[in-house]
Amino acid sequence: MLKKLGLYDGLVRGELKRAIRGRLLNLGNLGGLHREDGEVKLVCSRIKCLVETAWRVGLNRRPRAW
């Protein structure tokens, strides 16, 4: 998936930044990825960041039509 999105090489080199705190990210601390405003965002593996991301993603979802 990371290669398909063109993110793998930058992640391996430690050149990509986290979506929430803006610190550098690598394969060792990658917690996940999500889409926000049409862009793929990377999240580190810290519980605090994963929870904050879950809240952000949940708040941006549209309610399902019944």
Long-range contacts (C-beta under 8 A, 24 or more apart in sequence): 1-33, 5-33, 5-40, 7-33, 7-40, 7-42, 11-42, 16-42, 17-42, 18-42, 18-43, 18-44, 18-49, 19-43, 19-53, 20-44, 20-49, 20-52, 20-53, 21-49, 36-60
